[in-house]
Amino acid sequence: MSFQRFLLRRAIMVVPLMIGVVFITFMLVRVGSLDPVGRLAGPTATQAEFDAIRESLGLDKSLWHQFAIYVGSVLRGDLGESWLSNRSVLDDIRERAVISLELLFWGVGIGTLVGVPVGLRAAFRPNGRFDQFTRVLSLLGFSIPTYWLALVMIFVFFYLLGWAPPAIGRMSLLVTPPDPITGSYLIDGLLTANWEAAWSSASHLVLPVICLAIVSAAPIIKQTRAIAIEVLASDAVRYAHACGLPERTVRKLVLRNSAVPVLTFVGTELTGLVGTMSLIEFVFAWGGLGQYGLNAIISGDFTAVQGYVLTLALFSVLVFIVIDIIVHLIEPRSELS
């Protein structure tokens, strides 16, 4: 199968997937117990005001009628208007996506750079001291709740030691934000030579990035170790040992044969951490897409929830397509199916 046909098939597969995500999300947020009309109207509203708000939001129509209207709007590129912010959901997502991607890039990037080498070293010497130590650390990373880890880090490094800034957002309130270029305070501060803003942004990034790196590194260490041990037991590696190849050459062979499954797992982990990251953003008042979606879920902002879930689904699809492309570049012999 040609590479072009492979990309075409992946693009076609996105269509039914996104339709299913839109349908399931639309129905789930409406069968829940949260009623946005009561929140918008207030406790002193009359029944007539309740009815007027419900009619203005289109909630007086049947579910299928509401769904048809929503699908038509999505096809036109209109994700609706948030009932809480009174802004376009698409504009909110555009502003906050870069903020979350910055945190995701640093956190998962550092977690991968630490997790993969540690997992490989543990696999090369199984049941040794280093292997046992890393397995305990990986288990702790799995077991500790994300929000609890974030709160403990704030308590220790900000309250007790005073090494970190307060968890009040991406930058100190006393610092003037840089001119917006990319949406990242750190990058924009460096591009505009606003060193004070860049330093403030970098200092506020440390704790949430470390928290996300710990959460992401734990499963990467465990999975990389398991994959490498399986490769070490393969016939190809046994043959390499039998031929008397140097240990460095054998390790390169193990690394190459482990690259594809490890990369695939990291891609899966990346998409799964987007939901986990919402808790980190909420604790650190980060203001990204994760916090936006969590607030929308808590407040019953149906339109914002639908846009948030749709964005996450599209992000996951794009990540897996990129992973498939990278896998094909690393291992051209892999079947494009």
C-alpha positions in Angstrom: 0.0 0.0 0.0 1.4 3.4 -0.9 2.0 6.1 1.7 -0.6 8.4 0.1 -3.3 5.7 0.3 -2.4 5.1 3.9 -2.9 8.8 4.7 -6.2 8.8 2.8 -7.5 5.8 4.7 -6.5 7.4 8.0 -8.3 10.6 7.0 -11.5 8.7 6.0 -11.5 6.9 9.3 -11.6 10.2 11.2 -15.0 11.0 9.8 -17.1 8.3 11.5 -15.0 8.6 14.6 -15.7 12.3 15.0 -19.4 11.7 14.3 -19.6 9.2 17.0 -17.7 11.5 19.5 -20.1 14.3 18.6 -23.2 12.2 19.1 -22.1 10.5 22.4 -20.9 13.8 23.9 -24.0 15.6 22.9 -26.3 13.0 24.5 -24.3 12.5 27.6 -24.1 16.1 28.6 -27.9 16.4 28.2 -28.9 13.4 30.2 -26.9 14.5 33.2 -28.4 16.2 36.3 -26.9 19.6 35.7 -29.3 22.3 34.5 -27.6 25.4 33.1 -30.9 27.3 33.0 -31.1 27.4 36.8 -27.6 28.7 37.0 -28.1 31.4 34.4 -31.5 32.5 35.7 -30.6 32.8 39.4 -32.6 31.8 42.5 -35.1 34.7 42.2 -36.1 34.1 38.5 -39.7 33.5 37.7 -41.1 30.6 35.6 -41.5 33.0 32.6 -37.8 33.9 32.8 -36.9 30.2 33.1 -38.9 29.5 29.9 -37.4 32.5 28.1 -33.8 31.4 28.8 -34.6 27.8 27.9 -36.0 29.0 24.6 -33.1 31.3 23.8 -30.7 28.4 24.4 -32.8 26.0 22.2 -33.4 23.6 25.1 -37.1 23.7 24.6 -36.7 21.6 21.4 -36.4 17.8 21.2 -33.0 16.2 21.6 -32.9 15.1 18.0 -33.8 18.6 16.8 -31.0 20.0 19.1 -28.6 17.5 17.8 -29.4 18.3 14.1 -28.9 22.0 14.8 -25.5 21.3 16.6 -24.2 19.1 13.8 -25.0 21.7 11.2 -23.2 24.3 13.2 -20.1 22.1 13.6 -20.0 21.5 9.9 -19.9 25.3 9.4 -17.1 25.6 11.9 -19.3 27.0 14.6 -18.9 25.3 18.0 -21.5 27.6 19.6 -21.2 30.1 22.4 -20.3 29.4 26.0 -23.1 30.2 28.3 -20.8 31.3 31.1 -18.2 33.4 29.2 -20.6 34.6 26.5 -17.8 34.1 24.0 -17.4 31.8 21.1 -16.2 28.3 22.2 -13.9 28.1 19.2 -12.2 31.4 20.3 -11.9 30.1 23.8 -10.3 26.9 22.6 -7.9 28.7 20.3 -6.6 30.9 23.1 -6.3 28.1 25.7 -5.0 25.3 23.4 -1.5 26.8 23.1 -1.3 27.2 26.9 -2.1 23.5 27.5 0.2 22.4 24.6 3.1 24.3 26.2 2.6 22.5 29.5 2.0 19.1 27.7 5.2 19.5 25.6 7.5 20.2 28.5 5.9 17.7 30.9 5.6 14.7 28.6 8.9 15.6 26.8 10.9 15.6 30.1 9.0 12.5 31.2 9.9 10.7 28.0 13.6 11.8 28.1 13.8 10.4 31.6 11.5 7.4 31.3 12.9 5.7 28.2 16.6 5.7 29.2 15.7 4.6 32.8 13.5 1.8 31.5 16.2 0.6 29.1 18.9 0.5 31.8 16.6 -1.3 34.1 15.9 -3.9 31.4 19.6 -4.5 30.6 20.2 -5.5 34.3 16.9 -7.0 35.4 16.3 -7.6 39.2 19.4 -5.6 40.0 19.4 -2.7 42.5 18.7 -0.1 39.9 15.9 -2.2 38.4 14.3 -2.7 41.8 14.7 1.0 42.7 13.1 2.2 39.4 10.2 -0.3 39.8 9.4 1.2 43.2 9.5 4.7 41.8 7.3 3.7 38.9 4.8 2.1 41.2 4.7 5.3 43.3 4.2 7.4 40.2 1.2 5.2 39.3 -0.3 5.2 42.8 -0.1 8.9 43.8 -3.2 10.9 42.8 -2.3 13.7 40.4 -4.1 16.5 42.3 -2.6 15.3 45.6 0.9 15.4 44.1 0.3 18.9 42.8 -0.9 20.2 46.2 2.0 18.6 48.0 4.5 20.2 45.7 2.9 23.6 46.2 2.9 23.1 50.0 6.5 22.0 50.1 8.2 24.1 47.5 6.2 27.3 47.8 4.9 27.4 51.4 7.6 25.6 53.3 10.8 26.3 51.3 9.8 29.4 49.4 11.6 28.1 46.3 8.7 28.3 43.9 6.2 31.2 43.0 2.6 30.9 44.2 0.2 28.8 42.1 -1.7 31.8 40.7 -1.3 31.2 36.9 1.4 31.3 34.3 3.0 34.6 35.4 3.4 36.9 38.3 0.6 39.5 38.6 3.3 42.2 39.0 4.9 41.4 35.6 3.6 42.9 32.4 2.8 40.1 29.9 4.8 40.2 26.6 3.3 41.1 23.3 1.3 38.1 22.1 2.9 36.2 19.2 2.5 32.5 19.9 0.4 32.5 23.0 3.2 31.2 25.2 4.5 33.7 27.7 7.9 32.0 27.8 8.4 32.0 24.0 6.8 35.4 23.5 9.0 36.9 26.3 12.1 35.5 24.6 11.1 36.7 21.1 10.3 40.2 22.3 13.3 40.4 24.7 11.0 40.8 27.7 13.3 39.0 30.0 11.3 39.7 33.1 8.2 38.1 31.6 10.2 35.2 30.3 11.8 34.5 33.7 8.5 34.8 35.5 6.9 32.4 33.0 9.7 29.9 33.3 9.6 30.0 37.1 5.8 29.3 37.1 6.3 26.4 34.7 8.6 24.5 36.9 6.2 22.9 39.4 3.4 21.9 37.0 5.9 20.6 34.5 7.7 18.5 37.1 4.3 17.2 38.3 3.2 16.2 34.8 6.7 14.7 34.1 6.4 12.5 37.1 2.9 11.3 36.1 4.1 10.6 32.6 7.5 9.1 33.4 6.1 6.3 35.6 4.2 4.3 33.0 6.9 5.1 30.4 9.6 3.5 32.6 7.4 0.5 33.3 6.4 -0.1 29.6 9.9 0.6 28.2 11.4 -1.9 30.6 8.8 -4.6 29.7 9.3 -4.0 25.9 13.1 -4.1 26.2 13.1 -7.3 28.2 10.9 -8.9 25.6 13.3 -7.8 22.8 16.3 -9.1 24.8 14.6 -12.5 24.9 14.0 -12.5 21.1 15.8 -14.8 18.6 17.5 -11.8 16.9 19.2 -10.7 20.1 20.2 -14.3 21.1 21.7 -14.7 17.6 23.6 -11.5 18.0 25.0 -12.8 21.4 25.9 -16.1 19.8 27.8 -14.4 17.0 29.9 -12.6 19.6 28.9 -9.1 18.8 30.0 -6.4 21.2 27.6 -5.4 23.9 27.3 -1.9 22.5 26.1 -3.3 19.2 23.6 -5.6 20.9 22.2 -2.7 22.9 21.8 -0.7 19.7 19.9 -3.6 18.2 17.6 -3.7 21.3 17.1 0.0 21.1 16.1 -0.1 17.4 13.7 -3.0 17.9 12.2 -1.4 20.9 11.7 2.0 19.3 8.4 1.4 17.5 6.5 -0.1 20.4 7.9 2.5 22.8 7.0 5.3 20.5 3.5 3.9 20.0 3.0 3.7 23.8 4.3 7.3 24.3 1.7 8.5 21.8 -1.0 6.6 23.6 0.2 8.1 26.9 0.2 11.6 25.4 -3.4 11.4 24.5 -4.4 9.9 27.9 -2.5 12.6 29.8 -4.6 15.4 28.3 -7.4 14.5 30.7 -5.1 14.1 33.6 -3.5 17.5 32.9 -6.9 19.2 33.6 -6.4 18.5 37.3 -2.9 19.9 37.2 -4.1 23.0 35.4 -7.0 23.4 37.9 -4.6 23.2 41.0 -2.1 25.6 39.5 -4.8 27.9 38.1 -3.1 27.5 34.7 -5.9 28.8 32.6 -5.4 26.2 29.8 -7.8 24.1 27.9 -7.9 21.4 30.6 -9.0 23.9 33.2 -11.5 25.3 30.8 -13.1 21.9 30.1 -13.2 21.0 33.8 -14.9 24.2 34.7 -17.4 23.7 31.9 -18.2 20.2 33.2 -18.7 21.4 36.8 -20.8 24.3 35.7 -22.9 22.4 33.2 -21.8 24.5 30.2 -23.0 22.1 27.6 -21.6 23.9 24.6 -18.2 24.3 26.1 -18.1 20.7 27.1 -19.0 19.5 23.6 -16.3 21.8 22.1 -13.7 20.6 24.7 -14.4 16.9 24.1 -14.4 17.3 20.3 -11.1 19.1 20.5 -9.6 16.3 22.6 -10.8 13.7 20.2 -9.4 15.5 17.2 -6.1 16.0 19.0 -5.9 12.2 19.8 -6.6 11.3 16.1 -3.9 13.7 14.9 -1.4 12.3 17.4 -2.0 8.7 16.3 -1.7 9.7 12.6 1.6 11.5 13.4 2.8 8.4 15.3 1.9 6.2 12.3 3.9 8.4 10.0 7.0 8.4 12.3 6.8 4.7 12.7 6.8 4.3 8.9 9.8 6.5 8.7 11.7 4.6 11.4 10.6 1.2 10.1 9.7 1.4 6.4 9.1 -2.4 6.3 6.2 -2.0 8.6 2.8 -2.7 7.0 0.7 0.3 6.4 -2.7 -1.0 7.3 
